[in-house]
Amino acid sequence: MTLLIENANAKTIKAIRAVLDLDSNATIDVLHDCTHNPSTLDNWLNEANEAIELYKKGKLKSYDNPQDMHADIFRE
């Protein structure tokens, strides 16, 4: 399973949850859109990978407000 990460936002988190809800053992390779600044891409990739780890720990929630998602990810 491969996810194209264009932004680390609530939609990305929902996509990760949907994949892992279907198969909790799925391997997700996180790719990115290389048209953005490299440091921005690193941040997005790190957040997506953190979200995957939080899911595996049973700590990933659904978010309507992306700022809440960022706060939870960085709190861990």
N, C-alpha and C positions, 0 to 999 in steps of 0.2 A: 504494500500500500504506500503510495507516495502522495504527499500533500504539497501543493505549491503555496507557499506563504507569501502573500502580497502585503499583508499588514497584520500585526498582532492585535487583533480586535475581538470583540465579542463573537463575530461570525466565525473566526478561526477557532475559538474555543469550542463553539457549538459543533464545528466540523470534526474536531479532534474527539469530542465526546461521542458523536454519532459513530465514528469508526470504531472506537474502543468499546462502545456499548454492543456493537455487533460481534466483535471478536476481541476480547480483553487481552489476548496474546498477540495481537497484530503488531507487526513492526512498522513503524512509521518513519520514513525517510523525509526529513524536512528540507525542501529546496526553497529557493527564493528567486524573486524577480531581480535580475542583476542591473536594472536601470537606476537603482537608488544608490545613495551614498553608502559605502561599505560599513561605516559605523552604525548607520540606521539598520542595515540588514542584519548585522550582528545582534543588535538589540531585539529585533523581531524574532530571529532564530532562537535566541536564548529564551525569550518569553514563551515561544511555542514549545520548546523542549521542557521548560519548567512546567508548563501546563500538562504535558504528557506525564511527567513524574508525579504531579499533584493528583492526576486522575488515578494513577496506579496506587497511590496511597489512600484513595477514597476521599480526597479533600477538594476536588475540583467542583466548583459550582457553576450554575448558569448565571450570566450577568446581562442585565439590560443596560447598565452603565459601564462602559469600558474603563473608566477611571477606577471603579471599584475592583475590576479584574486586575488592573495593574498594581493596585495597592496590595491585594491578596498575594499575588505572585511574588512581589518584592518583599513582603513580610516574611515569607517562608525562608 
